[in-house]
Amino acid sequence: MALKSTIYKAQLQIADMDRSLYADHALTLARHPSETDERLMMRLLAFALAVPADTDRGALEFAAGLSDTDEPDLWQKDLTGALVQWIEVGQPDDRRLAKACGRSERVRLWAYSSAVPIWWGALQGKVARLGNLEVWQVPAAQSQELAGLAERGMQLQITVQDGHIWVGNGRSSVEVTPVALKAAAAGR
């Protein structure tokens, strides 16, 4: 018998001063049986940092991710069905990223874990030509602290200012300082 996904509910209060975005979002996430709390929280963080201020070009949504190899963790499609954003969490290979860059206007990758420097060292040259790709690293200690905030019912406050991110649940708070490993080409 296959294991079923676990449902998580998250109330996000986002105050992103870097983008002048202030919004509340009620989210329902399915946690795949093989997914960790750390990865779940990285998906939530990726949502908070990429959600658009309006839905004129479509809403940012959680995709099948681990359950379907043809879908990212999150995506934003415009009203014609064209991909605006493709967002991955983890350490995908260069072929997957190249395919995503060919399908979407903008591709964002949020890498975490202590193995990121080794993975990035092998991947960096292979993705250098992908102009619409940006790659971010969340230090392993910070992503692990973020996992400590995971609960089946969460109320999180996410504040972003000058590239620093604070995620809190009223009882504890985690500061996240992502490191840009690759920026998208200018004009993207």
ZINOR-V23035 format. One line per field, one symbol per residue. ss: DSSP state (~ for helix, > for strand, _ for the rest). phi: phi as a letter, one per 20 degrees, with the letter a starting at -180 (. if undefined). Layout:
ss->???
phi->???
//
This chain:
ss->_____>>>>>>>>>>>____>>>>>>>>>>>_____~~~~~~~~~~~~~~_________>>>__~~~______>>>>_____>>>>>>>____~~~~~~~~~~>>>>>>>>>___~~~~~~~~~~~~_____>>>>>>_~~~~~~~~_____>>>>>>>>>__>>>>>____>>>>__>>>>______
phi->.ffefeeddcddddcdffdldcbdcddddeeggeeegffgfffffgffedfffbdgdnefcfdflfebfecefcbcdffenffecccdcpcfefffffffffecfccccdebofeggfgfgfegffdgeefedcccddggfffffggfefbfcdcddcdcblndcdcccndbbceccfdfebeffgne
//
